[in-house]
Every structure is written in C-alpha cells, then in structure tokens.
C-alpha cells in the first residue's frame, strides 16, 4: 500500500475540479492506493507540506457530483515556477521529503503549459536521483493552447459560456432601430481558440459574430474599419468578437490615464470602441467577458466535464498500472461526427512551455472570420448540459471553507 | 370583433418576451379579439404604422415556449418620450390613426418608469378626445424601481444571474494564497435593488459578498477603506458588490483620458479598483457584469418568467373584461413563505416618471450590507429554472430576423 497526491495549478476553469474528481475516482479503483492527498495551492502545498486527505473530504457520490460542477479549484492554485534543480535543488528536496514523509509514490498535476514545466522538472529530478515517484500531468486551460492534445479540459465549458452569452448579447444589441457596433473581448493571451469558438453560433443559423479577430491573424485598424463598414451594409447591429491577444499594431497606443494619474493599457476591446466611435460615429459598445469565461460552471459543457473526469481517472491508471511518468495525458480525436476521442500520453518535454496556436489555415482569406473546419472542430466540445443541483434558486457549490 | 396591439419599450430584460407571450395568450383567450398586432420599436412602431401580425409569427405552443425563454425584445424597443399633447399632438394623431386604421381597441405597453409616461399620456389623450381605446401598462425592468408593484418582471432573472455569477466569481477569487479584493459593479442607475439582491447567497451559507453598497446609502471612500480592512481580518478574498449608481462623493473625480484624448467618467467599480490599489496595495480586480445582467436568459428565474407571462395575460383580461385603462398591472405580495402574489392594477399617474428606491431600513447600520428582511424579499423571486431547449449545445432563441 502507498499513497498518491494531486494538485491544481494555473488559472481557474469550470472543469479542473472534474479532473480532480477523476484522479480521486481513479485512485479509489486501485487497491494498492491507501490515502489520496490533495495539496493546497499547487506545488507550493507539496513544498510546504500542506496536504488534505481527500478521502475524508469526498465522503460519497453526492460530494463528488457537486465537486464535478463546482468551478475553480477547491485546493487552490499557484503561479510558481520551479528553478532548474542543477542550480538550486532546495525546493526539490522539500518536495521529495513531503512525498517520502507521506509515502506518496505518484503525483498528478492538473494545469496548463506552465504547470507542465513543473511536471517535466520533477520527473527529471526524480529520474536523476533514482527516486521512484511517478509524475503525470493532466491538462487544463480555457486557452486550449497546450500542444500534443486535441483540446484541453476547461476549454469546452468556456466556449459554451462564450457562445451562450454572445447569443444573448446579440439579442440585446438588436433592440434599437439605430445602427450599432458591439465589440466583445474574449480571453486567450496569445492564442485565439476561445474567440474563434464563437463561430459555433453559425451552426444554429446565427450570422453573428460577423467579424472574428485572432492573434494568429494580421490585424490592422484600417482593415478593421473597412470590415465593419462592409458588415454595416448588411447588418444593423454588427457584432465583433476579438481575442484579448490581438494587438492594435504599430504606433498605436492604448494608454489610459485615470484620475489617480495611473497609466495603463486598456484592453483591445475598449481601445476599438473608442477607435470605432472616432471613425464611424455610430453607437459603439465594448464588453469584456472577464473571469466569467473561466468559471461559469452554471453553463458548463457536459462533454467537457465528463472528459475532464475521464482524463484524470486515466492519469492514475497510466501511472499506477502502466508505470507512466514524465508524460501528460492527451486527447486524440478519432472523428468529429460521430465525435470520438481516445486518451493517450505524450512526452512532457514536447509540451512544457510550448504553445499551440490556432491554425492559420482555419482563418478565412479576409482574416476576419474562421472556416467551417474550425466550426466542426469546436462543435463537439460544447455539447450537453450537466444536471445542476440548486438550493434557494442558486447552484450548489462544493466548498471546503469560506 | 376588434384587434389589439402590444409593444415593448426601454432596456432589454430576460422576461419581456415572456410578458409579450402573456399578452398574446390573454388575447387568444378572448373571443372578441381578431388580430393581435406587435409594434416594432415600441411606440415608434405605432406612430409609423409598423405592425407585425403576431398570430402569423407565433404559430404553435413550441414557438411560444421558445419566445418565453428568449431574452431582449423580439419586437425591438425605443427610448421615445411623447410630447405633451396640449402643445403638440401630431404624434398622438398618428397613433390614433394607426389604431383606427387597424381597428385596434386596446394597447398594451411593456416597459419601465419612462414607458409608463407614454401609457399615462395616451390614456389622457384618448379620454379627452372621447376615443375608446384601452391603454394598459405591463411593468418590466431589471432595476425593480417601479412604484406600486411589489417587484417588476425581469428583475428576478437578473438577480438570479447576478447571484449565480457572483458565486462563481467568489470561487474564482479564492484560488491564490495572497489577499485580494474583488469589486463587482452591478446595474441599477439610481436604485440599488439588483446590487442588494446579491445578498441571496447568504441563504446557502456563503458569507460573500462581504460588503454591499447601494445608492440609497451614504458612501464615502474613507469609510469603504475601513470596511475592506475590517473584512480582510476575516477573509483572504474580500468580495464587494457595488451598485453602478453609487457615487464616490464630493470632490472625487473618476475622469479618465484615453489614447484618443477622450475624457469620460469610469464606472464606480473601476474607480474603486484604482483607489483600493492606491490605499491598500493588495491584488485588486473590478468586474462589470455589463449587459449580461439584463439578457442572461440561460439562467433565468422560472418564477420570473411565469409571472411575466401571467401579468401580460392578466393585462388583457383587465382591459377587455373589466374595462381597465390608464393603469399599470402590479404584483401585490401576500406572503414570503409560502410565496404568494396576486395581480392588481394601479393608477398610472402614481407610477409614470416615479422611482421606487431600495428601503433605507433594509440597509444595515454600518451602511455596508443589507438586512434579513431584504433577503426574505429577494429569495422567492429567483426560484426555479426554466427548461431550455438546446441545439448544437446552445440554447435556441426565437428569432424574427437577422
């Protein structure tokens, strides 16, 4: 008998807790696993020996069901980059001590690109030192920018939220008889996946968003103005979806000075709002979907949550049954329609600190929308709605503390 | 046999189309009603004779079911104030002509305080001129600031969205181990009802939002800082809900100058974010819930939608069966638990251009939260979830055009 540990890292999503549930479920199925520990605040909780015994927290199926549909990370998260252990191994030694102290033989780290750096370094350290502890990464990020995997848990729920919300904003934008432009800024630092996913509304015959701009395309304010004017010939209320990672380009400043004398850069959405007002002069509004994109579990994708649970469960099997370590769990898509995926593993060195961009060939020729291939890629990921439990009219969240 | 007309006015909500459905259902039940017309863009559609025949649009129960759960106004809206007809009756004459041309004997106007001004003036004009056309107001607004009625359709759904979203933001704000302040700015120009409604999370044991500020209370930045510091003694992630109508007070400017040289006032949330950073120095974030508050039908309150339909239906009955005119339909609450309301009418002159503030006695002594009486008032309004129809993973909206 031995124990295992799991931790969550990076920005929140609506599906990380589902992957945590999956790791727990996977470990429960392995007879040789005794305790299942959750570390608080990612790898920091391992370094500082702050572990929770998950068997005493997830008492029954109902607890697990609630956890599946609770957004963000019940264990907390961190933004912590391990140093190169050849230069400074102090944190590595603390980690090894924590694992040794609690007889932990496998560690599962749920996170994105940066977190996979931790998996890679820990695996390298343990291998070098001859310490037999399996380290397996479980992907998550709403940005969908992790390499080797078809997509990442958390992305489908974010995409479903963006689509449902954008559809409502479209309805809202059409009420008055005057022409208008509504600009919706969507998360995704350097990769445009989430903004691109707003194209799914097309599947239901919705022509909006009429324009979609991604960091992977070229963007120029002049071209944008022309695109909007063209769209205005057909649509009274023009809807623009733009990835936060799009830059307004050379020589264009989005600097703002507030009443406190603080200078900061506005988001591209706010910048475009002012730019559009200046150059077109109609009613213009910009909307930031903000953190709601990453935590709106009340409109999560059931496909996403079930896949997140499954990939967490498979991670445990791959480590404990097949002896995998230094890998990240991946989805490999077999077909779009019917949608079928299998779960595989990939060498962590191919993933850590890499970034998967939205394919250039899925951007249309005009650089202001995406192709039907993109639509077919996105659609399966947003299917299905989890059954939520409500109390007093509000979804119940699984909470550890206040 | 005669015809009736209905129009929608003011800002969108998730429940206006439910009231439209209710007017339609009510008219269908009256044997003397032939056609049921919907005017485009509120009273402007009556003035300009732009009418849609709703019987040819709402063909069956399925259409009506979809319309019930479609946000915003399918007929479009307007912000149009009729002139005093003693001074200029040109629009009134056009309205009377449209009604006469189409044999319309009753007009139902779904809107807020400003729209009730139209109901009042039209009723006064028709009475004076001896024209027998009933004019009845049907309330709607997410602001809940209409007098004479216990609450307004649209408010409950907005409150449910705010509560569900705030709960998710609370989860999101708690992931890192550092202290933080999250400020959520909530709609409500001069009345704090919607921001106050965020207290409903308390019913599920959630202590956040820890601080709630309303325009009906006094607000000073110094007092706010002290409140936050007190909250930080107990909570790592402090959550502040603030109504957009709260003013930062005398001598405080929230002026922003952007890269285009435009000057504008930031929202109170953004202003407080910078103020908090300056004076406390921890991680601070402000979030605007923006138009999503008024159009998020995917998390509408079933109670709200059913009441919105019912009050629209009753409006038709009150005009056609009881001969009411120059009135607005009202909810009169009989009890909180069990929740029971009856529908009444009130003289439109008591409502038009008035505003119902959040009760001062429901604000706590410290002026930074609300009382249990407020909680008991809000809770019934957010109960229940409509069954939504999804296609391709996205709720289906009822659409007239693109």
Boltz contact constraints between the chains, C-beta under 6 A:
constraints:
  - contact:
      token1: [A, 12]
      token2: [B, 172]
      max_distance: 6.0
  - contact:
      token1: [A, 12]
      token2: [B, 175]
      max_distance: 6.0
  - contact:
      token1: [A, 41]
      token2: [B, 177]
      max_distance: 6.0
  - contact:
      token1: [A, 71]
      token2: [B, 168]
      max_distance: 6.0
  - contact:
      token1: [A, 71]
      token2: [B, 171]
      max_distance: 6.0
  - contact:
      token1: [A, 72]
      token2: [B, 171]
      max_distance: 6.0
  - contact:
      token1: [A, 72]
      token2: [B, 172]
      max_distance: 6.0
  - contact:
      token1: [A, 72]
      token2: [B, 175]
      max_distance: 6.0
  - contact:
      token1: [A, 73]
      token2: [B, 175]
      max_distance: 6.0
  - contact:
      token1: [A, 76]
      token2: [B, 175]
      max_distance: 6.0
  - contact:
      token1: [A, 77]
      token2: [B, 175]
      max_distance: 6.0
  - contact:
      token1: [A, 160]
      token2: [B, 393]
      max_distance: 6.0
  - contact:
      token1: [A, 163]
      token2: [B, 394]
      max_distance: 6.0
  - contact:
      token1: [A, 164]
      token2: [B, 298]
      max_distance: 6.0
  - contact:
      token1: [A, 164]
      token2: [B, 394]
      max_distance: 6.0
  - contact:
      token1: [A, 165]
      token2: [B, 292]
      max_distance: 6.0
  - contact:
      token1: [A, 168]
      token2: [B, 71]
      max_distance: 6.0
  - contact:
      token1: [A, 168]
      token2: [B, 295]
      max_distance: 6.0
  - contact:
      token1: [A, 168]
      token2: [B, 296]
      max_distance: 6.0
  - contact:
      token1: [A, 171]
      token2: [B, 71]
      max_distance: 6.0
  - contact:
      token1: [A, 171]
      token2: [B, 72]
      max_distance: 6.0
  - contact:
      token1: [A, 172]
      token2: [B, 12]
      max_distance: 6.0
  - contact:
      token1: [A, 172]
      token2: [B, 72]
      max_distance: 6.0
  - contact:
      token1: [A, 172]
      token2: [B, 291]
      max_distance: 6.0
  - contact:
      token1: [A, 172]
      token2: [B, 295]
      max_distance: 6.0
  - contact:
      token1: [A, 175]
      token2: [B, 12]
      max_distance: 6.0
  - contact:
      token1: [A, 175]
      token2: [B, 72]
      max_distance: 6.0
  - contact:
      token1: [A, 175]
      token2: [B, 73]
      max_distance: 6.0
  - contact:
      token1: [A, 175]
      token2: [B, 76]
      max_distance: 6.0
  - contact:
      token1: [A, 175]
      token2: [B, 77]
      max_distance: 6.0
  - contact:
      token1: [A, 177]
      token2: [B, 41]
      max_distance: 6.0
  - contact:
      token1: [A, 203]
      token2: [B, 392]
      max_distance: 6.0
  - contact:
      token1: [A, 204]
      token2: [B, 391]
      max_distance: 6.0
  - contact:
      token1: [A, 204]
      token2: [B, 392]
      max_distance: 6.0
  - contact:
      token1: [A, 204]
      token2: [B, 394]
      max_distance: 6.0
  - contact:
      token1: [A, 207]
      token2: [B, 402]
      max_distance: 6.0
  - contact:
      token1: [A, 253]
      token2: [B, 259]
      max_distance: 6.0
  - contact:
      token1: [A, 254]
      token2: [B, 259]
      max_distance: 6.0
  - contact:
      token1: [A, 255]
      token2: [B, 259]
      max_distance: 6.0
  - contact:
      token1: [A, 256]
      token2: [B, 256]
      max_distance: 6.0
  - contact:
      token1: [A, 256]
      token2: [B, 258]
      max_distance: 6.0
  - contact:
      token1: [A, 257]
      token2: [B, 257]
      max_distance: 6.0
  - contact:
      token1: [A, 258]
      token2: [B, 256]
      max_distance: 6.0
  - contact:
      token1: [A, 258]
      token2: [B, 274]
      max_distance: 6.0
  - contact:
      token1: [A, 259]
      token2: [B, 253]
      max_distance: 6.0
  - contact:
      token1: [A, 259]
      token2: [B, 254]
      max_distance: 6.0
  - contact:
      token1: [A, 259]
      token2: [B, 255]
      max_distance: 6.0
  - contact:
      token1: [A, 260]
      token2: [B, 274]
      max_distance: 6.0
  - contact:
      token1: [A, 260]
      token2: [B, 278]
      max_distance: 6.0
  - contact:
      token1: [A, 262]
      token2: [B, 274]
      max_distance: 6.0
  - contact:
      token1: [A, 274]
      token2: [B, 258]
      max_distance: 6.0
  - contact:
      token1: [A, 274]
      token2: [B, 260]
      max_distance: 6.0
  - contact:
      token1: [A, 274]
      token2: [B, 262]
      max_distance: 6.0
  - contact:
      token1: [A, 278]
      token2: [B, 260]
      max_distance: 6.0
  - contact:
      token1: [A, 287]
      token2: [B, 290]
      max_distance: 6.0
  - contact:
      token1: [A, 290]
      token2: [B, 287]
      max_distance: 6.0
  - contact:
      token1: [A, 291]
      token2: [B, 172]
      max_distance: 6.0
  - contact:
      token1: [A, 292]
      token2: [B, 165]
      max_distance: 6.0
  - contact:
      token1: [A, 295]
      token2: [B, 168]
      max_distance: 6.0
  - contact:
      token1: [A, 295]
      token2: [B, 172]
      max_distance: 6.0
  - contact:
      token1: [A, 296]
      token2: [B, 168]
      max_distance: 6.0
  - contact:
      token1: [A, 298]
      token2: [B, 164]
      max_distance: 6.0
  - contact:
      token1: [A, 298]
      token2: [B, 299]
      max_distance: 6.0
  - contact:
      token1: [A, 299]
      token2: [B, 298]
      max_distance: 6.0
  - contact:
      token1: [A, 382]
      token2: [B, 393]
      max_distance: 6.0
  - contact:
      token1: [A, 383]
      token2: [B, 393]
      max_distance: 6.0
  - contact:
      token1: [A, 391]
      token2: [B, 204]
      max_distance: 6.0
  - contact:
      token1: [A, 392]
      token2: [B, 203]
      max_distance: 6.0
  - contact:
      token1: [A, 392]
      token2: [B, 204]
      max_distance: 6.0
  - contact:
      token1: [A, 393]
      token2: [B, 160]
      max_distance: 6.0
  - contact:
      token1: [A, 393]
      token2: [B, 382]
      max_distance: 6.0
  - contact:
      token1: [A, 393]
      token2: [B, 383]
      max_distance: 6.0
  - contact:
      token1: [A, 394]
      token2: [B, 163]
      max_distance: 6.0
  - contact:
      token1: [A, 394]
      token2: [B, 164]
      max_distance: 6.0
  - contact:
      token1: [A, 394]
      token2: [B, 204]
      max_distance: 6.0
  - contact:
      token1: [A, 402]
      token2: [B, 207]
      max_distance: 6.0
